[in-house]
Amino acid sequence: MGEKPVENGRFIVRMLGGFSVYYGERPIVSERSRNSKVTQLLEYLLMNRRRGVPQEELIEVLLAGEESESPANVLKNLIYRLRKLFIAADLPGDSCIYFQNGCYGFTQQIPCWMDIARRTADREKKFGAYLEAMDLYQGDFLPRLLGETWAMVPAVRYQDLYRSCIQEAYALLSQSREISRLLGPIRRATTLYPYDESLHILYISCLFQL
C-alpha cells in the first residue's frame, strides 16, 4: 500500500504523508531529504504547477520575516540550487524550472504523476476510485510544513477530501455484504486520526453490520 509507481519518462510526486520527487527511478528529492528552503520552493512550485508563480509571491512565501538586503538575489540562489538537483539527475535544470514574464514555474512539458491530483473518469467505478484515493492518502499534506501558512489551507482541504471519500464509500456499501471491504481502510484512518470520533463511529458501524 502506498508504493511509488515507477515509470521512466515522467515525474512521480508524493505530497501526502511526506514529500518526494522522482524522475522514473531517479530521486530528485527523496523521502529522507532534509527540509530546506530549496525543498519548500519545489513544493510550492509543484502545488502551483498549472501556473507561473510571480517572483514577488515566492519571496513573500519563502522569505517572509527574514532580513535580507536583496531578497531577489536570495530567491535566485534558491532557484539555482533547485535546478542543480535536476541537473544531478541528468535533467535540464533550466527547462524543469523555467522563468518567464517575471514568473517561475515547474515544467509542464514532462508528464507528472501527483498523488494530490489523482482523478478517475469512470463514474461506474466510484467505489474503486474511493479506495484508490484512500490508499493514496498516506497522511497530512507536506507534514513538515504544517506551520507554514501557505501549506495549512491545502492540508485541511485534503484532510476533508479524505474523510469525504470514506463517508461516500461507506454510503455506497452501507447495509451490503461488501461492507467488510471498508474495514481495513477505515481502521487505517482511525490510526491516522485517532481523535476523530466520526471515523471511530464509522468503524464500529461496519463491525456492527458484520
Helices and strands as residue ranges (DSSP letters): E 11-14, E 20-23, E 26-29, H 37-47, E 53-54, H 55-63, H 71-88, H 93-96, E 97-100, E 103-106, E 112-114, G 115-117, G 123-125, H 126-136, G 143-145, H 149-173, G 177-182, H 183-192, H 197-209
